[in-house]
Amino acid sequence: MSMKRAFLAVFAVAVLCLNPSYAGEKMKMPDPKDHEFNTNIPTKFSGMDMTMSSEDAGNFHLYMSGPMNAKNAILMIHEWWGLNAHMKGVADQLGRIGYAVYAIDLFDGKATDDAEKAAEQTKAVDMVKALAKLKTALVNIKKAHKKVGTIGWCFGGGYSLKASLAEPVDATVIYYGSLENDPQILSRLKGPVLGIFAKRDKWITPEVAAAFEKGLREAKVKHEIKSFDADHAFANPSGQRFMLAPAREAWSLTLKFFEANLK
């Protein structure tokens, strides 16, 4: 049995044990509304929890949504709030479009809506361990799906880039996350990059985004950079800085980017 088939066999058993409704599941055509930006924070979810592990990463959890037999997959990394209802809702929405979505939990089950606690749990993350989890997840996901992309917001935006540098993927989406501007390092990226930024961001400033774009250009990495007249975290409908128009446009760009590069 090939490595891919072995992974699928083990994964299928785990999925069927957790959620029998996945038995014999067939790919469904997405509703056109699934392509629209959704401002609703859900209370019910269509995915399931799963666990992965490796010697370096130990055991860690993910929320998986979408058809497990999807040709293409997305590794999703949460904001500093944690893997909360908003993030699971985004995973479900991408899953309904047809991707297998793996939303990794880098906070070991912790989630909050308090900024001070969010800062504390972000600082508590062991970067080496987090990268081991991301690399393990990508290695496993790549065994089961043809093409894989990453996406993350804020804390997760930075780790979306870090994950793609550690284990090359076919597409990387970064929403206002910490960046790298060294062309030599960025040249490790396999696929194109979509960077979503905010002109009023005081953390990932326009200057930081410009240096990142310059590094990508010098590294000859295909990329698309879009900066909106908004503040940090403008795409999160559960946050105080949310702005509908740029969030909607950013979502449209994200879907077009994945559709173009995860075929």
MIVEX-915716 format. One record per residue: residue in three letters; x, y, z of N, C-alpha, C in turn. Coordinates in Angstrom, 1 decimal. Layout:
BEGIN
NODE code   n.xx   n.yy   n.zz  ca.xx  ca.yy  ca.zz   c.xx   c.yy   c.zz
NODE  ALA      X      Y      Z      X      Y      Z      X      Y      Z
...
END
This chain:
BEGIN
NODE code   n.xx   n.yy   n.zz  ca.xx  ca.yy  ca.zz   c.xx   c.yy   c.zz
NODE  MET    0.8   -1.2    0.0    0.0    0.0    0.0    0.9    1.2    0.0
NODE  SER    0.6    2.2   -0.9    1.4    3.4   -1.0    1.2    4.3    0.3
NODE  MET    2.1    5.2    0.5    2.0    6.1    1.7    0.7    6.9    1.6
NODE  LYS    0.4    7.4    0.4   -0.9    8.2    0.3   -2.1    7.4    0.7
NODE  ARG   -2.1    6.1    0.2   -3.3    5.3    0.5   -3.3    4.9    2.0
NODE  ALA   -2.2    4.7    2.5   -2.1    4.3    4.0   -2.6    5.5    4.8
NODE  PHE   -2.2    6.7    4.4   -2.7    7.9    5.2   -4.2    8.0    5.0
NODE  LEU   -4.7    7.9    3.8   -6.1    8.0    3.6   -6.9    6.9    4.3
NODE  ALA   -6.4    5.7    4.4   -7.1    4.7    5.1   -7.2    5.0    6.6
NODE  VAL   -6.1    5.4    7.2   -6.1    5.8    8.6   -7.0    7.0    8.8
NODE  PHE   -6.9    8.0    8.0   -7.7    9.2    8.1   -9.1    8.9    8.0
NODE  ALA   -9.5    8.0    7.0  -10.9    7.7    6.8  -11.5    7.0    8.0
NODE  VAL  -10.8    6.1    8.6  -11.3    5.5    9.8  -11.5    6.5   10.9
NODE  ALA  -10.6    7.4   11.1  -10.7    8.5   12.1  -11.9    9.3   11.8
NODE  VAL  -12.1    9.7   10.6  -13.3   10.5   10.2  -14.6    9.8   10.4
NODE  LEU  -14.7    8.5   10.0  -15.9    7.8   10.2  -16.3    7.6   11.6
NODE  CYS  -15.2    7.4   12.5  -15.5    7.2   13.9  -16.0    8.5   14.5
NODE  LEU  -15.4    9.6   14.1  -15.9   10.9   14.7  -17.2   11.3   14.1
NODE  ASN  -17.5   11.1   12.9  -18.7   11.6   12.2  -19.1   10.6   11.2
NODE  PRO  -20.1    9.7   11.5  -20.5    8.7   10.5  -21.1    9.3    9.3
NODE  SER  -21.6   10.5    9.3  -22.2   11.1    8.1  -21.2   11.3    7.0
NODE  TYR  -19.9   11.2    7.2  -18.9   11.3    6.2  -18.8   10.0    5.4
NODE  ALA  -19.4    8.9    5.8  -19.4    7.6    5.1  -20.0    7.8    3.7
NODE  GLY  -19.2    7.4    2.7  -19.7    7.5    1.3  -19.9    8.9    0.8
NODE  GLU  -19.4    9.9    1.5  -19.6   11.2    1.1  -19.2   11.5   -0.4
NODE  LYS  -20.0   12.2   -1.1  -19.6   12.6   -2.4  -19.4   14.1   -2.5
NODE  MET  -18.6   14.5   -3.5  -18.3   16.0   -3.7  -19.7   16.6   -4.1
NODE  LYS  -20.0   17.8   -3.4  -21.2   18.5   -3.8  -20.8   19.8   -4.4
NODE  MET  -21.7   20.2   -5.3  -21.5   21.5   -6.0  -21.8   22.6   -5.0
NODE  PRO  -20.8   23.6   -4.8  -21.1   24.6   -3.8  -22.2   25.6   -4.2
NODE  ASP  -22.9   26.1   -3.2  -23.9   27.1   -3.4  -23.1   28.4   -3.8
NODE  PRO  -23.6   29.1   -4.8  -23.0   30.4   -5.1  -22.8   31.3   -3.9
NODE  LYS  -23.7   31.3   -2.9  -23.6   32.1   -1.8  -22.3   31.8   -0.9
NODE  ASP  -21.8   30.6   -1.1  -20.6   30.2   -0.4  -19.4   31.0   -0.8
NODE  HIS  -19.5   31.6   -2.0  -18.4   32.5   -2.5  -18.5   33.9   -2.0
NODE  GLU  -19.5   34.2   -1.3  -19.7   35.6   -0.7  -19.1   35.7    0.7
NODE  PHE  -18.6   36.8    1.0  -18.1   37.0    2.3  -19.2   36.9    3.4
NODE  ASN  -18.9   36.1    4.4  -20.0   35.8    5.4  -19.6   36.5    6.7
NODE  THR  -20.5   37.4    7.1  -20.3   38.2    8.4  -20.8   37.5    9.6
NODE  ASN  -21.5   36.4    9.4  -22.2   35.7   10.5  -21.2   34.9   11.3
NODE  ILE  -21.2   35.0   12.7  -20.4   34.1   13.5  -21.2   32.9   13.9
NODE  PRO  -20.9   31.7   13.4  -21.8   30.6   13.6  -21.8   30.0   15.0
NODE  THR  -22.8   29.3   15.3  -22.9   28.6   16.5  -23.0   27.1   16.3
NODE  LYS  -23.2   26.7   15.0  -23.2   25.3   14.6  -22.1   25.1   13.5
NODE  PHE  -21.5   23.9   13.6  -20.4   23.6   12.6  -20.6   22.3   11.9
NODE  SER  -20.0   22.2   10.7  -20.2   21.0    9.9  -19.0   20.1    9.9
NODE  GLY  -17.9   20.6   10.5  -16.6   19.8   10.5  -16.5   18.9   11.7
NODE  MET  -15.2   18.6   12.0  -14.9   17.7   13.1  -13.5   17.9   13.6
NODE  ASP  -13.3   17.5   14.8  -12.0   17.6   15.4  -11.2   16.3   15.1
NODE  MET   -9.9   16.5   14.9   -9.0   15.4   14.6   -7.6   15.7   15.3
NODE  THR   -6.8   14.6   15.3   -5.5   14.7   16.0   -4.4   14.2   15.0
NODE  MET   -3.3   14.9   15.0   -2.1   14.5   14.3   -1.0   14.4   15.3
NODE  SER    0.1   13.8   14.9    1.3   13.8   15.8    2.5   13.4   15.0
NODE  SER    3.7   13.8   15.6    5.0   13.4   15.1    5.9   13.4   16.3
NODE  GLU    7.1   12.9   16.1    8.1   12.9   17.2    8.4   14.3   17.6
NODE  ASP    8.6   15.2   16.6    9.0   16.6   16.9    7.8   17.4   17.4
NODE  ALA    6.6   17.2   16.9    5.5   18.0   17.2    4.7   17.5   18.4
NODE  GLY    4.8   16.2   18.7    3.9   15.6   19.7    2.5   15.5   19.1
NODE  ASN    1.5   15.4   20.0    0.1   15.4   19.6   -0.4   16.8   19.5
NODE  PHE   -1.2   17.1   18.4   -1.8   18.4   18.3   -3.2   18.2   17.6
NODE  HIS   -4.0   19.2   17.7   -5.4   19.1   17.2   -5.7   20.0   16.1
NODE  LEU   -6.6   19.6   15.2   -7.1   20.4   14.1   -8.6   20.3   14.0
NODE  TYR   -9.2   21.3   13.4  -10.6   21.2   13.0  -10.6   21.0   11.5
NODE  MET  -11.2   19.9   11.1  -11.2   19.6    9.6  -12.6   19.8    9.1
NODE  SER  -12.7   20.4    8.0  -14.0   20.7    7.3  -13.9   20.5    5.8
NODE  GLY  -15.0   20.2    5.2  -15.0   19.9    3.8  -14.9   18.5    3.4
NODE  PRO  -15.0   18.1    2.2  -14.9   16.7    1.8  -13.5   16.2    1.9
NODE  MET  -13.4   15.0    2.6  -12.1   14.5    2.8  -11.4   13.9    1.6
NODE  ASN  -12.3   13.7    0.5  -11.8   13.2   -0.7  -11.5   14.4   -1.7
NODE  ALA  -11.5   15.6   -1.2  -11.3   16.7   -2.1   -9.9   16.6   -2.7
NODE  LYS   -9.8   17.1   -4.0   -8.5   17.0   -4.7   -7.5   18.0   -4.0
NODE  ASN   -8.0   19.1   -3.6   -7.1   20.1   -3.0   -7.4   20.5   -1.6
NODE  ALA   -6.4   21.0   -0.8   -6.6   21.2    0.6   -6.0   22.6    1.0
NODE  ILE   -6.5   23.1    2.1   -6.0   24.3    2.7   -5.7   24.1    4.2
NODE  LEU   -4.5   24.5    4.6   -4.1   24.5    6.0   -4.4   25.9    6.5
NODE  MET   -5.2   26.1    7.5   -5.7   27.3    8.0   -5.1   27.6    9.4
NODE  ILE   -4.6   28.8    9.6   -4.0   29.2   10.9   -4.8   30.3   11.5
NODE  HIS   -5.2   30.2   12.8   -6.1   31.1   13.4   -5.3   32.4   13.8
NODE  GLU   -6.1   33.4   14.3   -5.6   34.7   14.8   -5.2   34.4   16.2
NODE  TRP   -4.8   35.5   16.9   -4.3   35.4   18.3   -5.4   35.1   19.2
NODE  TRP   -6.7   35.2   18.8   -7.8   34.8   19.6   -7.9   33.3   19.8
NODE  GLY   -7.3   32.5   18.9   -7.4   31.1   19.0   -8.3   30.5   18.0
NODE  LEU   -8.5   29.2   18.0   -9.3   28.5   17.0  -10.8   28.6   17.5
NODE  ASN  -11.4   29.8   17.3  -12.7   30.1   17.8  -13.8   29.8   16.8
NODE  ALA  -15.0   30.3   17.2  -16.2   30.0   16.3  -16.0   30.7   14.9
NODE  HIS  -15.4   31.9   14.9  -15.2   32.6   13.7  -14.3   31.8   12.7
NODE  MET  -13.2   31.3   13.3  -12.2   30.6   12.5  -12.9   29.3   11.9
NODE  LYS  -13.6   28.6   12.8  -14.2   27.3   12.4  -15.3   27.6   11.3
NODE  GLY  -16.0   28.8   11.4  -16.9   29.2   10.4  -16.3   29.4    9.1
NODE  VAL  -15.1   30.1    9.1  -14.4   30.3    7.8  -14.0   28.9    7.2
NODE  ALA  -13.5   28.0    8.1  -13.1   26.7    7.6  -14.3   26.0    6.9
NODE  ASP  -15.5   26.1    7.6  -16.7   25.5    7.0  -17.0   26.1    5.7
NODE  GLN  -16.9   27.4    5.6  -17.2   28.1    4.3  -16.3   27.6    3.2
NODE  LEU  -15.0   27.6    3.5  -14.1   27.1    2.4  -14.4   25.6    2.1
NODE  GLY  -14.8   24.8    3.2  -15.1   23.4    3.0  -16.3   23.3    2.1
NODE  ARG  -17.3   24.1    2.2  -18.5   24.0    1.4  -18.2   24.3   -0.1
NODE  ILE  -17.2   25.2   -0.3  -16.7   25.5   -1.7  -16.1   24.3   -2.3
NODE  GLY  -15.5   23.4   -1.5  -15.0   22.1   -2.1  -13.6   21.8   -1.6
NODE  TYR  -13.0   22.6   -0.8  -11.6   22.3   -0.3  -11.7   21.4    0.9
NODE  ALA  -10.7   20.6    1.1  -10.5   20.0    2.4   -9.7   21.0    3.3
NODE  VAL  -10.3   21.4    4.4   -9.7   22.5    5.2   -9.3   22.0    6.5
NODE  TYR   -8.1   22.2    6.9   -7.5   21.7    8.1   -7.1   23.0    8.9
NODE  ALA   -7.9   23.3    9.9   -7.7   24.5   10.8   -6.9   24.0   12.0
NODE  ILE   -5.6   24.3   12.0   -4.7   23.8   13.1   -4.9   24.7   14.3
NODE  ASP   -4.8   24.0   15.5   -4.9   24.7   16.8   -3.5   24.8   17.4
NODE  LEU   -2.9   26.0   17.4   -1.6   26.2   17.9   -1.6   26.7   19.4
NODE  PHE   -2.8   26.8   19.9   -2.9   27.2   21.3   -3.4   26.1   22.2
NODE  ASP   -3.4   24.9   21.7   -3.8   23.7   22.6   -5.2   23.9   23.2
NODE  GLY   -6.2   24.3   22.4   -7.6   24.4   22.9   -7.9   25.7   23.5
NODE  LYS   -7.0   26.6   23.7   -7.3   27.9   24.3   -7.8   28.9   23.3
NODE  ALA   -8.9   29.6   23.7   -9.4   30.7   22.9  -10.0   31.7   23.8
NODE  THR  -10.0   33.0   23.4  -10.5   34.1   24.2  -10.9   35.2   23.4
NODE  ASP  -11.7   36.1   24.0  -12.1   37.3   23.3  -11.5   38.5   24.0
NODE  ASP  -10.6   38.3   24.9   -9.9   39.3   25.7   -8.5   39.5   25.2
NODE  ALA   -8.2   40.8   24.8   -7.0   41.1   24.1   -5.8   40.8   25.0
NODE  GLU   -5.8   41.0   26.3   -4.7   40.8   27.2   -4.4   39.3   27.2
NODE  LYS   -5.5   38.5   27.3   -5.3   37.0   27.3   -4.8   36.5   26.0
NODE  ALA   -5.3   37.1   24.9   -4.8   36.8   23.6   -3.3   37.0   23.4
NODE  ALA   -2.9   38.2   23.9   -1.5   38.5   23.9   -0.6   37.5   24.7
NODE  GLU   -1.2   37.1   25.8   -0.5   36.1   26.7   -0.3   34.8   26.0
NODE  GLN   -1.4   34.3   25.4   -1.3   33.0   24.8   -0.5   33.0   23.5
NODE  THR   -0.4   34.1   22.9    0.5   34.3   21.7    1.9   34.2   22.1
NODE  LYS    2.3   34.9   23.2    3.6   34.9   23.7    4.1   33.6   24.2
NODE  ALA    3.1   32.8   24.7    3.4   31.5   25.2    3.7   30.4   24.2
NODE  VAL    3.5   30.7   22.9    3.7   29.8   21.8    5.2   29.5   21.7
NODE  ASP    5.6   28.3   21.7    6.9   27.8   21.4    7.1   27.8   19.8
NODE  MET    7.8   28.7   19.2    7.9   28.8   17.8    8.4   27.5   17.2
NODE  VAL    9.4   26.9   17.8   10.0   25.6   17.2    8.9   24.5   17.2
NODE  LYS    8.2   24.4   18.3    7.1   23.4   18.4    6.0   23.7   17.4
NODE  ALA    5.6   25.0   17.3    4.6   25.4   16.4    5.0   25.1   15.0
NODE  LEU    6.2   25.3   14.6    6.6   25.0   13.2    6.7   23.5   13.0
NODE  ALA    7.0   22.8   14.0    7.0   21.3   13.9    5.6   20.8   13.7
NODE  LYS    4.6   21.4   14.3    3.2   21.0   14.1    2.7   21.4   12.7
NODE  LEU    3.1   22.6   12.3    2.7   23.0   10.9    3.3   22.1    9.9
NODE  LYS    4.6   21.8   10.0    5.3   21.0    9.0    4.7   19.6    9.0
NODE  THR    4.4   19.0   10.2    3.8   17.7   10.3    2.4   17.7    9.6
NODE  ALA    1.6   18.7    9.9    0.3   18.8    9.3    0.4   18.9    7.8
NODE  LEU    1.3   19.7    7.2    1.5   19.8    5.8    2.0   18.5    5.2
NODE  VAL    2.9   17.9    5.8    3.4   16.6    5.3    2.3   15.6    5.1
NODE  ASN    1.4   15.5    6.2    0.3   14.6    6.2   -0.7   15.0    5.1
NODE  ILE   -1.1   16.2    5.1   -2.1   16.7    4.2   -1.6   16.5    2.7
NODE  LYS   -0.4   16.7    2.5    0.1   16.6    1.1    0.1   15.1    0.6
NODE  LYS    0.1   14.2    1.6    0.0   12.8    1.2   -1.4   12.4    0.7
NODE  ALA   -2.4   13.2    1.2   -3.8   12.9    0.9   -4.5   13.8   -0.2
NODE  HIS   -3.8   14.8   -0.6   -4.4   15.8   -1.5   -3.4   16.2   -2.6
NODE  LYS   -3.9   16.5   -3.7   -3.0   16.9   -4.9   -2.2   18.2   -4.7
NODE  LYS   -3.0   19.2   -4.3   -2.3   20.5   -4.1   -2.8   21.1   -2.7
NODE  VAL   -1.9   21.9   -2.1   -2.2   22.4   -0.8   -1.8   23.8   -0.7
NODE  GLY   -2.6   24.6   -0.1   -2.4   26.0    0.2   -2.4   26.3    1.7
NODE  THR   -1.9   27.5    2.1   -2.0   27.9    3.5   -2.7   29.3    3.5
NODE  ILE   -3.3   29.5    4.6   -3.9   30.8    4.9   -4.0   31.1    6.4
NODE  GLY   -3.7   32.4    6.7   -3.8   32.8    8.1   -4.0   34.3    8.2
NODE  TRP   -4.5   34.7    9.4   -4.8   36.1    9.7   -4.0   36.5   10.9
NODE  CYS   -3.4   37.7   10.8   -2.7   38.3   12.0   -1.6   37.3   12.5
NODE  PHE   -1.7   36.8   13.7   -0.8   35.7   14.2   -0.7   34.6   13.2
NODE  GLY   -1.9   34.2   12.7   -1.9   33.1   11.7   -1.3   33.5   10.4
NODE  GLY   -1.4   34.8   10.0   -0.8   35.2    8.8    0.7   35.0    8.7
NODE  GLY    1.3   35.4    9.9    2.8   35.2   10.0    3.1   33.7    9.9
NODE  TYR    2.3   32.9   10.5    2.6   31.4   10.5    2.2   30.8    9.2
NODE  SER    1.3   31.4    8.4    1.0   30.9    7.1    2.3   31.0    6.2
NODE  LEU    3.0   32.1    6.4    4.3   32.3    5.7    5.3   31.3    6.2
NODE  LYS    5.5   31.2    7.5    6.5   30.4    8.1    6.2   28.9    7.7
NODE  ALA    5.0   28.5    7.7    4.6   27.1    7.3    5.1   26.8    5.9
NODE  SER    4.8   27.8    5.0    5.2   27.6    3.5    6.7   27.6    3.3
NODE  LEU    7.4   28.3    4.2    8.8   28.3    4.1    9.4   27.0    4.6
NODE  ALA    8.7   26.4    5.6    9.2   25.2    6.2    8.9   24.0    5.4
NODE  GLU    7.7   24.0    4.7    7.3   22.9    3.9    6.5   23.4    2.7
NODE  PRO    7.2   23.6    1.6    6.7   24.3    0.4    5.3   23.8    0.0
NODE  VAL    4.5   24.8   -0.3    3.1   24.5   -0.8    2.8   25.2   -2.1
NODE  ASP    1.6   25.0   -2.6    1.3   25.5   -3.9    0.7   26.9   -3.9
NODE  ALA    0.3   27.4   -2.7   -0.2   28.8   -2.6   -0.2   29.2   -1.2
NODE  THR    0.2   30.5   -1.0    0.2   31.0    0.4   -0.5   32.3    0.5
NODE  VAL   -1.5   32.4    1.4   -2.2   33.6    1.7   -1.9   34.2    3.1
NODE  ILE   -1.6   35.4    3.1   -1.2   36.1    4.3   -2.1   37.3    4.5
NODE  TYR   -2.8   37.3    5.6   -3.6   38.5    6.0   -2.8   39.2    7.1
NODE  TYR   -2.2   40.3    6.8   -1.6   41.2    7.8   -0.9   40.5    9.0
NODE  GLY    0.0   39.5    8.6    0.8   38.8    9.6    2.3   39.2    9.5
NODE  SER    3.1   38.8   10.5    4.5   39.1   10.5    5.2   38.5    9.3
NODE  LEU    6.2   39.3    8.8    6.7   38.9    7.4    8.2   38.7    7.5
NODE  GLU    8.7   38.3    6.3   10.2   38.0    6.1   10.5   38.8    4.8
NODE  ASN   11.6   39.5    4.8   12.0   40.3    3.6   13.3   39.9    3.0
NODE  ASP   14.0   38.8    3.5   15.2   38.4    3.0   15.0   37.5    1.7
NODE  PRO   15.4   38.0    0.5   15.2   37.3   -0.7   15.7   35.8   -0.7
NODE  GLN   16.8   35.6    0.0   17.4   34.3    0.1   16.4   33.3    0.8
NODE  ILE   15.8   33.8    1.9   14.9   33.0    2.6   13.6   32.8    1.8
NODE  LEU   13.1   33.9    1.2   11.8   33.8    0.5   11.9   33.0   -0.7
NODE  SER   13.1   32.8   -1.3   13.3   31.9   -2.4   12.9   30.5   -2.2
NODE  ARG   12.8   30.1   -0.9   12.4   28.7   -0.6   10.9   28.5   -0.9
NODE  LEU   10.1   29.6   -1.1    8.7   29.4   -1.4    8.5   28.7   -2.7
NODE  LYS    7.7   27.7   -2.8    7.4   27.0   -4.0    6.4   27.7   -4.9
NODE  GLY    5.3   28.0   -4.2    4.1   28.6   -5.0    4.0   30.1   -4.8
NODE  PRO    3.0   30.7   -5.5    2.8   32.1   -5.4    2.2   32.6   -4.0
NODE  VAL    2.3   33.9   -3.8    1.9   34.4   -2.5    0.9   35.5   -2.7
NODE  LEU   -0.2   35.5   -1.9   -1.1   36.6   -1.9   -1.0   37.3   -0.5
NODE  GLY   -0.7   38.6   -0.5   -0.5   39.3    0.7   -1.6   40.4    0.8
NODE  ILE   -2.4   40.3    1.9   -3.5   41.3    2.2   -3.1   42.1    3.3
NODE  PHE   -3.0   43.5    3.1   -2.5   44.4    4.2   -3.4   45.6    4.3
NODE  ALA   -3.2   46.4    5.4   -4.0   47.5    5.7   -3.1   48.8    5.8
NODE  LYS   -3.5   49.8    5.1   -2.6   51.0    5.0   -2.6   51.8    6.4
NODE  ARG   -3.5   51.5    7.3   -3.5   52.2    8.6   -3.0   51.2    9.7
NODE  ASP   -2.4   50.1    9.3   -1.9   49.1   10.2   -0.6   49.7   10.9
NODE  LYS   -0.7   49.7   12.2    0.5   50.3   13.0    1.5   49.2   13.3
NODE  TRP    1.2   47.9   13.0    2.0   46.8   13.3    2.7   46.3   12.0
NODE  ILE    1.9   45.8   11.1    2.4   45.4    9.8    2.2   46.7    8.9
NODE  THR    3.1   47.6    9.1    2.9   48.9    8.4    3.1   48.8    6.9
NODE  PRO    2.7   49.8    6.2    2.9   49.8    4.7    4.4   49.7    4.4
NODE  GLU    5.3   50.2    5.2    6.7   50.0    4.9    7.1   48.6    5.1
NODE  VAL    6.6   47.9    6.1    6.9   46.5    6.3    6.4   45.7    5.1
NODE  ALA    5.2   46.0    4.7    4.6   45.3    3.5    5.4   45.5    2.3
NODE  ALA    5.9   46.7    2.1    6.6   47.1    0.9    8.0   46.3    0.9
NODE  ALA    8.6   46.2    2.1    9.9   45.5    2.1    9.7   44.0    1.8
NODE  PHE    8.5   43.5    2.3    8.2   42.1    1.9    8.0   41.9    0.4
NODE  GLU    7.3   42.8   -0.2    7.1   42.7   -1.6    8.4   42.9   -2.4
NODE  LYS    9.3   43.7   -1.9   10.6   43.9   -2.6   11.4   42.6   -2.5
NODE  GLY   11.3   41.9   -1.3   12.0   40.7   -1.1   11.5   39.6   -2.0
NODE  LEU   10.1   39.5   -2.2    9.5   38.5   -3.1    9.9   38.8   -4.5
NODE  ARG   10.0   40.0   -4.9   10.4   40.4   -6.2   11.8   40.0   -6.5
NODE  GLU   12.7   40.3   -5.6   14.1   39.9   -5.8   14.3   38.4   -5.7
NODE  ALA   13.4   37.7   -5.0   13.5   36.2   -4.9   12.9   35.6   -6.1
NODE  LYS   12.2   36.4   -7.0   11.5   35.9   -8.1   10.4   35.0   -7.8
NODE  VAL    9.7   35.3   -6.7    8.5   34.6   -6.3    7.3   35.3   -6.8
NODE  LYS    6.4   34.6   -7.5    5.2   35.2   -8.0    4.3   35.6   -6.9
NODE  HIS    3.8   36.8   -7.0    3.1   37.3   -5.8    2.0   38.4   -6.3
NODE  GLU    1.1   38.6   -5.4    0.1   39.6   -5.5   -0.1   40.3   -4.2
NODE  ILE    0.1   41.6   -4.1    0.0   42.3   -2.9   -1.1   43.4   -3.0
NODE  LYS   -2.0   43.4   -2.0   -3.1   44.3   -2.0   -3.2   45.0   -0.6
NODE  SER   -3.2   46.3   -0.6   -3.3   47.1    0.6   -4.6   47.9    0.6
NODE  PHE   -5.4   47.8    1.7   -6.6   48.4    1.7   -6.6   49.6    2.7
NODE  ASP   -7.4   50.6    2.4   -7.5   51.8    3.3   -8.3   51.4    4.5
NODE  ALA   -7.6   50.7    5.4   -8.3   50.1    6.6   -7.2   49.9    7.7
NODE  ASP   -7.7   49.4    8.8   -6.8   49.1   10.0   -6.5   47.6   10.1
NODE  HIS   -5.6   47.3   10.9   -5.3   45.9   11.2   -6.5   45.1   11.6
NODE  ALA   -6.6   43.9   11.1   -7.7   43.0   11.5   -9.1   43.4   10.9
NODE  PHE   -9.0   44.2    9.8  -10.3   44.7    9.2  -11.2   43.6    8.6
NODE  ALA  -10.6   42.4    8.4  -11.4   41.3    7.8  -12.1   40.4    8.8
NODE  ASN  -12.0   40.7   10.1  -12.6   39.9   11.1  -13.9   40.5   11.6
NODE  PRO  -15.1   39.9   11.2  -16.4   40.5   11.5  -16.7   40.5   13.0
NODE  SER  -15.9   39.7   13.8  -16.2   39.7   15.2  -15.3   40.7   16.0
NODE  GLY  -14.5   41.5   15.2  -13.6   42.5   15.8  -14.1   43.9   15.7
NODE  GLN  -13.5   44.8   16.4  -14.0   46.2   16.4  -13.4   47.0   15.2
NODE  ARG  -12.5   46.5   14.5  -11.9   47.2   13.4  -12.4   46.7   12.0
NODE  PHE  -13.4   45.8   12.1  -14.0   45.2   10.9  -14.5   46.3    9.9
NODE  MET  -14.2   46.1    8.6  -14.8   47.0    7.6  -15.3   46.1    6.5
NODE  LEU  -16.5   46.1    6.2  -17.2   45.2    5.3  -16.6   45.3    3.9
NODE  ALA  -16.5   46.5    3.3  -16.2   46.6    1.9  -14.8   46.0    1.6
NODE  PRO  -13.7   46.4    2.3  -12.4   45.8    2.1  -12.4   44.3    2.5
NODE  ALA  -13.1   43.9    3.5  -13.1   42.5    3.9  -13.7   41.6    2.7
NODE  ARG  -14.8   42.2    2.1  -15.5   41.5    1.0  -14.5   41.3   -0.2
NODE  GLU  -13.8   42.4   -0.5  -12.9   42.4   -1.6  -11.7   41.5   -1.4
NODE  ALA  -11.2   41.5   -0.1  -10.1   40.6    0.2  -10.5   39.2    0.1
NODE  TRP  -11.7   38.8    0.5  -12.2   37.5    0.4  -12.3   37.0   -1.0
NODE  SER  -12.8   37.9   -1.9  -13.0   37.6   -3.3  -11.6   37.4   -3.9
NODE  LEU  -10.6   38.2   -3.5   -9.2   38.0   -4.0   -8.7   36.7   -3.5
NODE  THR   -9.0   36.3   -2.3   -8.5   35.1   -1.7   -9.0   33.9   -2.5
NODE  LEU  -10.3   33.9   -2.7  -10.9   32.7   -3.5  -10.4   32.6   -4.9
NODE  LYS  -10.3   33.8   -5.6   -9.7   33.8   -6.9   -8.3   33.2   -6.9
NODE  PHE   -7.5   33.6   -5.9   -6.1   33.2   -5.8   -6.1   31.7   -5.6
NODE  PHE   -6.9   31.1   -4.7   -6.9   29.7   -4.5   -7.4   28.9   -5.8
NODE  GLU   -8.4   29.5   -6.4   -9.0   28.8   -7.6   -7.9   28.8   -8.7
NODE  ALA   -7.1   29.8   -8.8   -6.1   29.9   -9.8   -4.9   29.0   -9.6
NODE  ASN   -4.6   28.7   -8.3   -3.4   28.0   -7.9   -3.6   26.7   -7.3
NODE  LEU   -4.8   26.3   -6.9   -5.0   25.0   -6.4   -6.0   24.3   -7.4
NODE  LYS   -5.4   23.9   -8.5   -6.2   23.2   -9.5   -5.7   21.8   -9.7
END
